[in-house]
């Protein structure tokens, strides 16, 4: 299916056989289109966030929406993360379906009390009588020497708390479908986007559709090693798999898409077939997503028995993000790191 394929740019998409019959748009355009369609059809949906009506429109993902739907539906907010999160939670409890946009995930810790002590817990505390159908969109990823306070990947932090869901689409198709699923899920959903994905092009139908939350997808079939990847690391893993194929190594790449709920069954089934596992995440190695995936596999007797090599984790070192370009190159992980990890599971160095 074309929606399962990964394309880094429009040229790659246009090399797909039969692409003339498919519509290819960018990740940012997919988010914008999904938002516009929900705003058009559902008066309970609205957007709120700092600077979302600026000309840039959150890296283009909200561009033009304020002009089309007006300030009552696309609301600029003060620089008060905790306050606006509380406003969005109140609106959700009152029957609205807000999409709150925190331009950087680094700003979300300032609203942690609202997110994890209130929105994530109220449905449980009130026996399901109170729902909080709130989506919080936020951006992760490197760029322009953003440094320690503007480029963190905090997905594991939010996935740790019960009562909320965490999704991380990697393709334009999933960005559109998962955003709609998140808005209508009925629960608090933290929707995390990598800034390096916004220019990626992929197949996206024009009509509204949903992608199920909690279902991983196999992006590339393989027999020798399973690579489980998140967000931007899906692309890096595909690059590594293509290079390794030329060296006679067959890699299966699994895109988690959703961290909570986590589709452990797809991961475990793949590991049982390949006998090796590499996990690639955009966050830190210690206490992160890669550790959780590893734990799930180790907890399944069949998968544990199938493993023929120790699991390898490809994630960030336990230090704050540097701002220097030279240090960034050493800090961030890419296709070369994934390739080295795969070869290590095979007992090879090259």
C-alpha positions as CSV (number, residue, x, y, z in Angstrom):
1,X,0.0,0.0,0.0
2,X,1.4,3.5,-0.8
3,X,0.6,4.8,2.7
4,X,3.1,2.4,4.2
5,X,6.0,3.6,2.1
6,X,8.5,6.2,3.3
7,X,9.6,9.1,1.1
8,X,12.2,11.6,2.1
9,X,11.2,14.2,-0.5
10,X,8.9,14.8,-3.5
11,X,11.4,13.3,-6.0
12,X,11.3,10.0,-4.1
13,X,7.5,10.1,-4.1
14,X,7.4,10.7,-7.8
15,X,9.6,7.7,-8.5
16,X,6.9,5.5,-7.1
17,X,5.2,3.5,-9.9
18,X,1.7,4.8,-10.5
19,X,2.3,8.0,-8.4
20,X,0.4,10.0,-11.0
21,X,-2.8,8.6,-9.5
22,X,-1.8,9.5,-6.0
23,X,-1.7,12.8,-4.2
24,X,1.6,13.6,-2.5
25,X,1.7,16.5,0.1
26,X,4.1,17.4,2.9
27,X,3.8,16.5,6.6
28,X,2.9,20.1,7.5
29,X,0.3,20.3,4.8
30,X,-1.3,17.0,6.0
31,X,-1.6,18.5,9.6
32,X,-3.0,21.7,8.2
33,X,-5.6,19.9,6.0
34,X,-6.7,17.6,8.9
35,X,-7.2,20.7,11.1
36,X,-9.1,22.6,8.5
37,X,-11.4,19.7,7.8
38,X,-12.3,19.2,11.5
39,X,-12.7,23.0,12.0
40,X,-15.0,23.1,9.0
41,X,-17.3,20.2,10.0
42,X,-17.3,20.3,13.8
43,X,-18.0,23.5,15.7
44,X,-16.7,22.0,18.9
45,X,-13.1,21.9,17.5
46,X,-10.8,24.8,18.0
47,X,-7.1,25.6,18.0
48,X,-5.3,27.5,20.7
49,X,-1.6,28.3,21.3
50,X,1.2,30.8,21.4
51,X,1.7,32.4,18.0
52,X,-0.4,29.9,16.0
53,X,-1.9,32.8,14.0
54,X,1.6,34.1,13.0
55,X,2.5,34.2,9.3
56,X,4.7,31.1,9.9
57,X,1.8,29.2,11.4
58,X,3.7,26.6,13.6
59,X,6.1,25.7,10.8
60,X,3.3,26.0,8.3
61,X,0.9,23.5,10.0
62,X,-1.6,26.2,11.0
63,X,-0.9,28.6,8.2
64,X,-4.0,30.4,6.9
65,X,-6.4,28.8,9.4
66,X,-6.8,32.0,11.5
67,X,-7.8,33.9,8.4
68,X,-10.2,31.3,7.2
69,X,-11.9,30.4,10.5
70,X,-11.4,33.5,12.6
71,X,-10.0,34.2,16.1
72,X,-12.8,32.4,17.8
73,X,-11.7,29.1,16.3
74,X,-7.9,29.7,15.9
75,X,-6.8,31.5,19.0
76,X,-3.5,33.1,19.8
77,X,-2.7,32.8,23.5
78,X,-0.5,34.6,26.0
79,X,2.9,33.3,27.0
80,X,1.5,31.4,29.9
81,X,1.7,27.6,29.3
82,X,0.2,26.5,32.5
83,X,-2.7,28.9,32.2
84,X,-3.6,28.1,28.6
85,X,-3.4,24.4,29.3
86,X,-5.9,24.9,32.0
87,X,-8.2,26.9,29.7
88,X,-8.0,24.0,27.1
89,X,-8.8,21.4,29.8
90,X,-11.8,23.4,31.0
91,X,-13.1,23.7,27.4
92,X,-12.7,20.0,26.9
93,X,-14.5,19.1,30.1
94,X,-17.3,21.5,29.0
95,X,-17.8,19.6,25.7
96,X,-15.4,21.2,23.3
97,X,-12.6,19.4,21.4
98,X,-9.6,21.7,21.6
99,X,-6.2,21.2,20.0
100,X,-3.7,23.0,22.1
101,X,-0.3,23.7,20.4
102,X,2.8,24.1,22.5
103,X,5.4,25.1,19.9
104,X,8.1,23.2,21.6
105,X,7.7,20.2,23.9
106,X,10.3,21.9,26.1
107,X,7.6,24.3,27.2
108,X,5.2,21.6,28.3
109,X,6.9,21.0,31.7
110,X,5.6,24.4,32.7
111,X,2.1,22.9,32.5
112,X,2.8,19.5,34.0
113,X,0.4,20.0,36.9
114,X,-2.4,20.6,34.5
115,X,-1.5,17.7,32.2
116,X,-0.6,14.9,34.6
117,X,-2.4,15.8,37.8
118,X,-5.6,17.0,36.2
119,X,-6.3,16.1,32.6
120,X,-4.8,12.7,32.7
121,X,-6.5,11.7,36.0
122,X,-10.0,13.1,36.0
123,X,-11.7,10.4,34.0
124,X,-10.4,7.8,36.4
125,X,-11.1,9.9,39.5
126,X,-14.7,10.5,38.5
127,X,-15.5,6.9,37.3
128,X,-15.6,7.9,33.7
129,X,-18.2,10.5,34.2
130,X,-15.8,13.3,33.2
131,X,-14.0,13.1,29.8
132,X,-11.1,15.3,28.7
133,X,-11.1,15.1,24.9
134,X,-7.9,17.3,24.5
135,X,-5.1,17.0,22.0
136,X,-1.8,18.7,22.8
137,X,0.4,19.1,19.8
138,X,4.1,19.7,20.4
139,X,7.3,19.8,18.4
140,X,10.6,18.1,19.0
141,X,13.9,17.9,17.1
142,X,17.1,19.7,16.4
143,X,17.8,22.7,14.3
144,X,19.7,26.0,14.3
145,X,21.7,25.2,17.4
146,X,18.5,25.1,19.5
147,X,20.4,23.7,22.5
148,X,19.3,22.2,25.8
149,X,16.0,24.1,26.3
150,X,14.5,24.0,22.8
151,X,15.2,20.6,21.2
152,X,14.4,17.9,23.8
153,X,12.4,14.8,23.1
154,X,10.2,14.2,26.1
155,X,7.9,11.5,24.8
156,X,9.0,9.0,27.4
157,X,8.2,11.5,30.2
158,X,4.5,11.8,29.1
159,X,4.2,8.1,28.2
160,X,5.1,7.3,31.8
161,X,1.9,8.7,33.2
162,X,-1.4,6.7,33.1
163,X,-4.5,8.4,31.7
164,X,-3.0,9.9,28.6
165,X,-1.9,8.7,25.2
166,X,1.2,9.6,23.2
167,X,1.4,9.4,19.4
168,X,4.3,10.2,17.1
169,X,3.6,10.0,13.4
170,X,6.4,9.7,10.9
171,X,4.6,10.1,7.6
172,X,2.2,12.7,6.2
173,X,-0.5,10.0,5.8
174,X,-0.2,9.1,9.5
175,X,0.0,12.8,10.5
176,X,-3.4,13.5,9.0
177,X,-5.1,10.3,10.1
178,X,-3.7,10.2,13.6
179,X,-4.5,13.8,14.3
180,X,-8.2,13.1,13.5
181,X,-8.2,10.0,15.6
182,X,-6.6,11.9,18.5
183,X,-9.2,14.7,18.4
184,X,-12.1,12.1,18.5
185,X,-10.5,9.7,20.9
186,X,-12.2,11.2,23.9
187,X,-9.0,11.2,26.0
188,X,-6.0,13.4,26.5
189,X,-3.6,12.7,23.7
190,X,-0.1,14.2,23.4
191,X,0.7,14.4,19.7
192,X,4.4,14.9,19.1
193,X,5.9,16.0,15.8
194,X,9.5,16.1,14.7
195,X,10.5,19.4,13.1
196,X,12.6,17.6,10.5
197,X,9.5,15.8,9.2
198,X,7.6,18.8,8.1
199,X,9.1,18.9,4.6
200,X,8.7,15.2,4.0
201,X,6.2,14.2,1.2
202,X,3.9,11.2,1.1
203,X,0.6,9.9,-0.1
204,X,-2.3,11.5,1.6
205,X,-6.0,11.1,0.5
206,X,-7.9,14.4,0.3
207,X,-11.0,13.0,2.1
208,X,-11.0,12.7,5.9
209,X,-9.8,9.4,7.4
210,X,-8.4,8.0,10.6
211,X,-5.4,5.9,11.6
212,X,-5.9,3.8,14.7
213,X,-4.1,4.8,17.8
214,X,-2.0,2.0,19.2
215,X,-1.2,0.1,16.0
216,X,2.4,-0.1,14.7
217,X,3.2,-0.7,11.1
218,X,5.9,-2.6,9.3
219,X,7.5,-0.1,6.9
220,X,10.0,-2.5,5.4
221,X,9.9,-6.3,5.6
222,X,13.1,-8.2,6.4
223,X,14.5,-11.5,7.8
224,X,17.8,-10.8,9.7
225,X,17.2,-8.0,12.2
226,X,14.2,-6.1,13.5
227,X,14.6,-2.3,13.8
228,X,11.9,-0.6,15.9
229,X,11.9,3.1,15.3
230,X,10.1,6.3,16.4
231,X,9.4,9.5,14.4
232,X,12.4,10.8,12.5
233,X,14.4,7.7,13.4
234,X,12.1,5.7,11.1
235,X,13.7,7.6,8.1
236,X,17.2,7.0,9.5
237,X,16.4,3.3,10.0
238,X,15.1,3.0,6.4
239,X,18.3,4.6,5.1
240,X,20.4,2.2,7.2
241,X,18.3,-0.8,6.0
242,X,18.8,0.2,2.3
243,X,22.6,0.4,2.8
244,X,22.7,-2.9,4.7
245,X,20.7,-4.6,1.9
246,X,23.6,-3.9,-0.4
247,X,25.8,-5.8,2.1
248,X,23.5,-8.8,2.2
249,X,21.6,-7.9,5.5
250,X,17.8,-7.9,5.5
251,X,16.3,-5.5,8.0
252,X,12.6,-5.3,9.0
253,X,11.7,-1.8,10.1
254,X,8.7,-1.3,12.4
255,X,7.3,2.2,12.9
256,X,5.7,2.4,16.4
257,X,3.5,5.4,15.5
258,X,2.0,5.2,18.9
259,X,4.0,5.0,22.2
260,X,1.0,4.7,24.5
261,X,-0.7,2.5,23.9
262,X,2.3,0.5,22.6
263,X,1.7,-2.2,20.0
264,X,4.1,-4.8,21.5
265,X,2.5,-7.6,19.5
266,X,3.8,-6.3,16.2
267,X,7.2,-5.8,17.6
268,X,7.3,-9.3,19.3
269,X,6.0,-11.0,16.1
270,X,8.8,-9.4,14.1
271,X,11.5,-10.3,16.7
272,X,10.3,-13.9,16.6
273,X,10.9,-13.9,12.9
274,X,14.3,-12.2,12.8
275,X,15.9,-13.1,16.2
276,X,17.6,-9.7,16.6
277,X,16.4,-6.3,17.8
278,X,17.6,-2.8,17.4
279,X,15.5,0.1,18.8
280,X,16.0,3.6,17.5
281,X,14.5,6.6,19.4
282,X,14.8,10.4,19.3
283,X,15.0,10.6,23.1
284,X,17.6,9.7,25.7
285,X,18.8,6.1,26.1
286,X,18.3,5.8,29.8
287,X,14.7,5.2,31.0
288,X,13.4,5.9,27.5
289,X,11.2,4.4,24.9
290,X,14.0,2.1,23.7
291,X,14.2,0.6,27.2
292,X,10.4,0.1,27.3
293,X,10.4,-1.8,24.0
294,X,13.3,-3.9,25.1
295,X,11.5,-4.7,28.4
296,X,8.3,-5.8,26.5
297,X,10.3,-8.1,24.3
298,X,12.2,-9.6,27.2
299,X,8.9,-10.2,28.9
300,X,7.7,-12.4,26.2
301,X,9.0,-16.0,26.5
302,X,8.8,-16.7,22.8
303,X,10.6,-13.4,21.8
304,X,13.2,-13.8,24.4
305,X,13.9,-17.4,23.3
306,X,14.1,-16.2,19.7
307,X,16.8,-13.6,20.4
308,X,20.2,-14.7,19.2
309,X,22.0,-11.5,20.2
310,X,21.7,-8.8,22.9
311,X,19.3,-6.0,22.1
312,X,20.9,-2.7,20.8
313,X,19.5,0.7,21.6
314,X,20.2,3.7,19.4
315,X,19.2,6.9,21.3
316,X,20.8,10.0,22.8
317,X,23.6,10.0,25.5
318,X,22.7,11.1,29.0
319,X,23.7,14.7,28.6
320,X,21.7,17.9,27.8
321,X,21.5,18.9,24.1
322,X,24.5,20.9,22.9
323,X,24.1,24.1,20.8
324,X,27.4,23.8,18.9
325,X,27.0,22.4,15.5
326,X,30.1,20.2,15.9
327,X,28.8,18.8,19.2
328,X,25.3,18.3,17.7
329,X,26.8,16.1,15.0
330,X,28.4,13.9,17.8
331,X,25.3,14.0,19.9
332,X,22.4,13.2,17.6
333,X,21.9,9.7,16.2
334,X,21.4,8.8,12.5
335,X,21.5,6.1,9.9
336,X,25.2,5.4,10.6
337,X,24.4,4.6,14.2
338,X,21.5,2.4,13.3
339,X,23.7,0.5,10.8
340,X,26.5,0.0,13.4
341,X,24.0,-1.3,15.9
342,X,22.5,-3.8,13.4
343,X,26.0,-5.0,12.5
344,X,26.8,-5.5,16.2
345,X,23.8,-7.8,16.6
346,X,25.3,-9.8,13.7
347,X,28.7,-9.9,15.3
348,X,30.2,-7.7,12.6
349,X,31.8,-4.3,12.6
350,X,31.5,-3.6,8.9
